């Protein structure tokens, strides 16, 4: 069975994909807040469920890079 990232009916990410993203990106409340602000500002997404599929694919490949980008965006004065 192929792991589908999006639901063909809604065009949104599947719940399983959102859960995978949350496991990779979640943990620290402060970082989660940065990620949510970053995706809202860059992709107009209200949450992980509304991310574009191509963005979700890239996050799944390299979650640390995405977290770094969110941190740099939200607190550019700090050297992460």
Secondary structure, DSSP 8 states (H G I E B T S, - for coil): ----SB-TTT-SB-HHHHHHHHHHH-S-HHHHHHHHHHHHHHH--SSGGGS-HHHHHHHHH-HHHHHHHHHHHHTTTS--
